[in-house]
Amino acid sequence: MESTEAVVTGTCQFMCPVHERMMREREGLLHPLEMQSCIGESGPQKFRKADPGTTVKEFSRPAAGRHDSEPADLRPAPVLKETTTYLFEKIVPLDHPAWSSVYEFVFDRLRSVRQDMVIQGISGPDAIQLLEQIVRFHLYAAYRLRDADISSFDPVINKQHLLECLKRLLYLYQVCGGDHRHREEFESIYLLDNLGDRHAITHCLDLSPSLRRRPLLRRCFEINTSFVLRNYQRCLRLIMGLDSPLCLLAVNPHLHNLRVNYLQILSSGYSVKNCRYPMRQLQNVLHLEGSDAVVSLCSQCCLLDLFDRPDSDSVCFSKTAFRRPEKLGPPSGLATLDRLLARCSVSSLLRGPAAKLAGVTTQGKDGVGRGRGRGRGRGRARRKNEEET
């Protein structure tokens, strides 16, 4: 429920309020990515002076005696969008320092962006655009830092903030009128990120029929129903057919558990003495890259000792020998997803497709929506008329 209290409108036109920038410079609280640099004899060097063009307001919890609602301390929506653009175009693509440090910096600054949004009560298209970009960042970070140490990246905290932003985004989709360009994809992300969750499935069923019939959302709903019905082979096949990198980022943490579940079913169904299951076929149905990944998974499930020989091309399943791993390891990489990510830059992935590149729907004189895309439909119709004449 939206708050009815009066909200303040920010007047700060910088990514960081002037008095905060001066205070952090004086107290030595600047991040290395915010310091001015100079060219010395040994190359570029940082010195502890704030760069107004790179200093970004940091997140701080409200405390007694603080005035967090001062207009001069709050950034309006246009400045918040400029801030996220700077973070995604200039900071996120950096490889040095370690990307875990980059993540920590961007994570904190995005929390500050969300804080300014809440204090000012920003909603509508501006809030939707900002939340879409923040959700993309958390999805990408979870995949890129999947093997990072817990001291540098906490996947639980990242998932918590992802769900907070995603749920708020879906709520804004509902209360803000109009046809939102990216709603289908983010509704699909919510389904895949909460694979098998009844609340997510119920939420999808409450959507309008026209939205549920869209191809991507319909496919993700089928993935959920296949998971609930324990049809893991179909579930994995549908997942591997996704061409949305964001959807694959959302479902990737569930793949290991999916494969273990499917392996348990195979261990029961093929638990027959002298029955051998081809290794190549097992690799195909589990959608794993290489035989080493199959051997590793079978080893985690206590099936490795059932191989006839180390170089065997088949596996003997046993219902009694199968054991679920006590602790699931970090999500593994996904070759299909890696190929999709290699086709685009990180900044373009996080900022989303440009509006000018997407097809725009207009309404013709007969009231029928017409797509302004590459003109293939008009070309086919023109050639057909020429053939008839």
Secondary structure, 3 states (H helix, E strand, C coil): CCCCCCCCCCCCCCCCCHHHHHHHHHHCCCCHHHEEEEEECCEEEEEEEECCCCCCCCCCCCCCCCCCCCHHHCCCHHHHHHHHHHHHHHHCCCCCCCHHHHHHHHHHHHHHHHHHHHHHCCCHHHHHHHHHHHHHHHHHHHHHCCCCCCCCCCHHHHHHHHHHHHHHHHHHHHHCCCCCCCHHHHHHHHHHHCCCCHHHHHHHHCCCHHHHCCHHHHHHHHHHHHHHCCCHHHHHHHHHCCCCHHHHHHHHHHHHHHHHHHHHHHHHHCCCCCCCEEHHHHHHHHCCCCHHHHHHHHHHCCCHHHCCCCCCCEECCCCCCCCCCCCCCCCCCCHHHHHHHHCCCHHHHHHCCCHHHCCEEEECCCCCEEEECCCHHHHHHHHHHHHHC
